[in-house]
Amino acid sequence: MSLKHVKETFEEAGRTDPMYAVLTDHSRRGGKWDPVEFFAHGQSEINAVLAYTDSAGIALTKHDALDFGCGVGRLSQALGDHFANVVGVDISSSMIEEATRHNRHGARVRYLVNDVNHLGVFADASFDFVYSNITLQHVPPEPALAYVQEFVRILRPGGTALFQMRIGQLVEPGTLSSWFYRIKREYWRRFWQRIRGRIPYEMHFVARAQVEQAVAQAGGVIRDVVDLSKLRNGSSLRFAVTRP
């Protein structure tokens, strides 16, 4: 599976209705998000995340942070209130343009386009903290798991990555099931979203065992797992991973 359709979807969304594409409250569709309220959501989320790390006994060095799937910088700007330097990366250049326009931290927060299935733009051990929420669920399984391994690679020793993923049954690559999965997730869902007049983003899942294997192979350690599911328990998990 490639990232072609993911990039196309969010390039279009970044040009037409970027804040709605990030937080899809249907009452805010059509440019109805108030930017002050939108970015306040990001501040509340990061405040809650940092309270969680404190309560979980996860010590953070607040120097360099990465916001993966930054969109228009909702979380990057909030991270900039706590970390000395923040980098936001996104697959969409139109989103990055919008994020740069809303940057209030100057050179301490910068944004990059990354439309490949790795983070080779960053050297090993570049960040103390990596955060990603409601992003990997829109990425096909193979590149999503590759990104998880990249998170571990770019962490400094003692650093932490917090990332959310949708979880489902194991789909073995190269099988008939994987072919049906691709048709349903990459094509049918996008078609159905367009018919409904909504942003045609994909929604993917991986098996929890695949995440655990990817982290272990990259040399990371899973410190904690939090269930963020709204309907079916275990369907959306946030992993806290450290690099020894």
C-alpha positions in Angstrom: 0.0 0.0 0.0 1.3 3.5 -0.9 0.7 6.9 0.6 -0.5 8.4 -2.7 -4.2 8.5 -1.8 -3.4 9.7 1.8 -1.4 12.6 0.4 -4.0 13.5 -2.2 -6.8 13.5 0.4 -5.0 15.8 2.8 -3.6 18.1 0.2 -7.2 18.8 -1.0 -8.4 19.1 2.6 -5.6 21.5 3.4 -6.6 23.7 0.6 -10.4 23.7 1.2 -11.2 23.2 4.9 -8.0 22.4 6.9 -9.3 22.8 10.5 -12.4 20.7 9.8 -10.2 18.0 8.3 -8.2 17.8 11.5 -11.1 18.0 13.9 -14.1 16.7 12.0 -16.9 18.3 14.0 -19.6 18.5 11.4 -21.0 21.7 12.8 -17.7 23.4 12.0 -17.6 22.2 8.4 -17.0 24.9 5.7 -14.5 27.0 7.5 -16.6 27.4 10.7 -13.9 26.6 13.2 -12.9 29.6 15.2 -9.0 29.5 15.2 -8.8 30.5 18.9 -11.1 27.7 19.9 -9.4 25.3 17.5 -5.9 25.8 19.0 -7.3 25.8 22.5 -8.4 22.2 21.9 -4.7 21.5 21.2 -3.6 23.1 24.4 -6.1 21.1 26.4 -5.0 17.9 24.7 -1.3 18.5 25.4 -1.9 19.5 29.0 -3.8 16.3 29.5 -1.0 14.3 27.8 1.7 15.8 30.0 -0.5 15.2 33.1 -0.7 11.6 32.1 3.1 11.2 31.7 3.6 12.7 35.1 1.0 10.4 36.7 2.5 7.4 34.9 6.0 8.2 36.2 7.3 8.8 32.6 10.0 11.5 32.9 10.2 13.9 29.9 13.2 16.0 28.9 11.4 19.0 27.5 13.9 20.1 24.9 13.1 18.6 21.4 9.6 17.4 20.5 8.1 16.0 17.3 4.4 16.3 16.3 3.8 13.6 13.7 0.9 14.3 11.5 0.8 17.9 12.6 -1.9 19.2 10.2 -2.2 22.9 10.7 -0.2 22.8 13.9 -2.9 22.4 16.5 -0.7 20.3 18.8 2.7 21.7 17.6 1.7 25.1 18.9 0.7 23.6 22.3 3.9 21.6 22.5 5.7 24.9 21.9 4.4 26.1 25.3 6.3 23.3 27.0 9.3 22.3 24.9 12.3 24.4 23.8 12.0 23.2 20.1 9.2 21.6 18.2 9.1 20.1 14.7 5.7 19.4 13.1 5.7 17.0 10.1 2.8 16.3 7.8 2.2 14.5 4.4 0.4 17.6 3.1 2.2 20.7 1.9 -1.1 22.7 2.0 -1.5 21.8 5.7 2.1 22.8 6.4 1.5 26.2 4.7 -1.5 26.7 6.9 0.5 25.6 10.0 3.3 28.0 9.2 0.7 30.9 8.9 -0.6 30.2 12.4 2.8 29.8 14.1 3.2 32.0 17.1 6.5 30.6 18.4 8.8 31.8 15.7 11.9 29.7 15.0 11.3 27.5 18.0 8.5 25.7 16.1 9.1 24.7 12.5 7.2 22.6 10.0 8.3 20.1 7.4 6.5 18.1 4.6 7.3 14.4 4.8 5.5 12.2 2.2 7.6 9.1 2.4 7.1 6.0 4.7 10.1 6.8 6.8 11.6 9.8 8.8 15.0 9.7 7.2 15.0 13.5 7.3 15.9 13.1 11.0 19.1 11.6 12.4 19.0 8.9 15.0 18.3 10.1 18.6 17.0 13.6 17.5 14.0 14.0 19.9 13.2 13.7 23.5 9.4 13.3 22.8 7.4 12.1 19.8 3.6 12.6 19.8 1.0 11.4 17.3 -2.7 11.3 17.7 -5.5 10.5 15.1 -2.9 10.3 12.3 -1.6 6.7 12.0 -5.2 5.5 11.7 -5.4 7.1 8.3 -2.2 5.5 7.1 -2.1 1.9 5.6 -0.7 -0.7 7.9 2.7 -1.3 6.4 3.8 2.4 6.4 2.1 2.9 9.8 4.2 0.2 11.4 7.3 1.6 9.6 6.6 4.9 11.2 6.3 3.3 14.6 9.8 1.9 14.2 11.1 5.3 13.1 9.6 6.9 16.2 11.9 4.6 18.3 14.9 5.3 16.1 14.7 9.1 16.4 14.2 9.0 20.1 17.1 9.9 22.4 17.9 7.3 25.1 15.3 7.8 27.8 13.0 9.5 25.4 9.3 8.7 25.0 6.9 8.3 22.1 3.2 8.5 22.6 1.1 7.4 19.6 -2.4 6.4 18.9 -3.5 3.6 16.5 -6.7 1.8 15.7 -6.5 -1.9 16.5 -8.2 -4.9 14.8 -7.6 -8.4 13.8 -4.3 -9.5 12.1 -4.4 -9.3 8.3 -1.5 -11.2 6.9 0.2 -9.4 4.0 0.0 -11.1 0.7 -3.2 -13.1 1.5 -6.7 -12.9 0.0 -7.8 -11.2 3.2 -5.2 -8.4 2.7 -6.6 -7.9 -0.9 -10.1 -7.5 0.4 -8.8 -5.2 3.2 -7.2 -2.9 0.7 -10.2 -2.7 -1.6 -12.5 -1.9 1.4 -10.2 0.5 3.2 -8.3 2.2 0.4 -11.0 2.4 -2.3 -14.5 1.6 -1.2 -14.3 3.8 2.0 -12.9 6.7 0.0 -15.7 6.3 -2.6 -18.4 6.2 0.1 -17.0 9.2 1.9 -17.2 11.2 -1.3 -20.8 10.1 -2.0 -21.7 11.4 1.5 -19.9 14.7 0.7 -17.2 14.1 3.4 -13.5 14.2 3.3 -12.5 10.9 1.7 -9.9 9.9 4.3 -9.0 6.2 4.8 -9.4 4.5 8.1 -7.0 1.7 8.9 -6.2 -0.7 11.7 -3.4 -3.1 12.7 -3.2 -5.9 15.2 -1.8 -5.1 18.7 0.7 -7.8 18.3 2.1 -6.1 15.2 2.6 -2.9 17.1 4.4 -4.8 19.9 6.6 -6.6 17.4 7.5 -3.4 15.6 8.5 -1.6 18.8 10.6 -4.5 20.0 12.4 -4.9 16.7 13.3 -1.2 16.8 14.7 -1.6 20.3 11.9 0.2 22.1 10.0 -0.7 25.3 6.3 -0.3 25.7 5.8 1.4 29.1 2.0 1.7 29.1 -1.1 1.3 26.9 -4.2 3.4 27.3 -7.5 2.5 25.8 -9.0 5.6 24.0 -11.9 3.7 22.4 -15.3 5.4 22.3 -17.4 2.4 21.3 -15.6 -1.0 21.1 -13.0 -1.6 23.9 -9.5 -2.0 22.6 -10.2 -0.5 19.1 -8.2 2.6 19.7 -5.1 2.4 21.8 -2.4 4.9 22.8 1.1 3.4 23.3 3.7 4.9 25.5 7.1 3.7 24.2 10.5 4.5 25.6 14.0 4.0 24.1 16.4 2.5 26.8 
